[in-house]
Amino acid sequence: MLIAMKTMTTKEIESIEKKIAKKREALQTIGAMRPGSITRQFRDRKNGTGEYYQLSYTNHMKSRTEHVWPEHVDLLSKEITAYRKHKKLCEEIVDLSIELSKAKIALLREHSKS
């Protein structure tokens, strides 16, 4: 029974390592990115006139707001989407790395008991 447990843990470790490798490969495909969100604003909110766009983001613990020209909204939206994808992948890698660490420790414990 101990042998089956060790094999399962080794397979689990290999599986987690493969998942991490796939996430890292996905990270390499992400192009230009930037944090934030774009909002449409109106100079006259009551009448809905004077439309303009703003980019709001926080970087290095400082909040920023920038004016965005309408012709740049699509480009910035793609960069924001890329940033969110990057952030999500990084979080998933960290979660998998924690899981991997726990699996390796469990395997070491099993080896030390033998």
N, C-alpha and C positions, 0 to 999 in steps of 0.2 A: 504493500500500500504506500509506503514511503517513496518508492521509485515512481509510482504514478503521480504522486503529488509534485515531485521534483520536475518531471517531464511537463506537467501542466504549467508549472510556474515558468519553465524555460520557454515553452511555446507562447505563453502569455507575454513574456518579455520580448520575444521576437516579433510578436504581433504589434505590440505597442511601438517598438522601434520602427517598424514599417510604416505605421500611421504617422509618426513624427516625421519620417523622411518624406512622405507624400505632402505633408503640410509645408515643410521647408521648400519643396519643389514649387508648390503653389505660391509661396512668398516671392520666389524669384521672378514670377511672371507679372507681378504687379508693377505698373509703371509709375508715372508722376502721381503724387498724392498730396493732399493737405487736409487738415482737420477743419471742422466747422459746419455751418449750415447757412444756406442762402434763403433769405426771406424777401418777399415783395412788399414794398412799403408805398405809401401814398402821401404826397405833400398835403393834400386835402382829403383826409379820410372820410369826411362827411359826404363828399360828392364823388369820391373814388377817382380823383384826377391827380396828375403829377406823379405817375408811377415811376419807381426806381427800385433797385435791388441793393441789398446789403449782405455782406459775408461777415458772420460773427464766429469767432473761434477763440480758444485759449491755448497759449503756447508758453512754456516755461512759467507757468502759473500767472500769466498776464492775459487779461481779456482784451480782445481787439475787435474792432468793427471797421470794415472797409467798404467803400462804395464799389459796386460792380456794374459795369456797362452791360446792357441787355445782350449784346452780341457775345459776351464772355460767360454767360450763365451756363450754357451747355458744357463748356470745357471745365469750368469749376465744379459743376455737378458730378462729372466723371471722376475728377480728382478726389472729391469728397467721398464718393462711393468706393474708390480704390483705397482710401485711408481707412474707411470702416471695415473693408475686407481684410486689410493688413492687420488691423487691431484685433479683429475676431480670430484670425489665424494664429496670431501671437498668443492670445488667451488660450486657445485650444492646445497649442504646443506646450504651454506652461502646465495646463491641466494634465496632459498626457505625460509630461515629464515627472510630475508628482506621482502619478500612477506607476510609472516605470521605476522610480526610486523605491516606492513601497514594495513592488514586486521583486526587485533586486535584493532588498533587505530581507524579505521573506525567504528568498532562496539561500541567502547567506546563513540565516538562522537554521534552515533545514540542514545545510552542510555542517554547521558547527555542532548540531545535535548528534550527527552520525559518528 
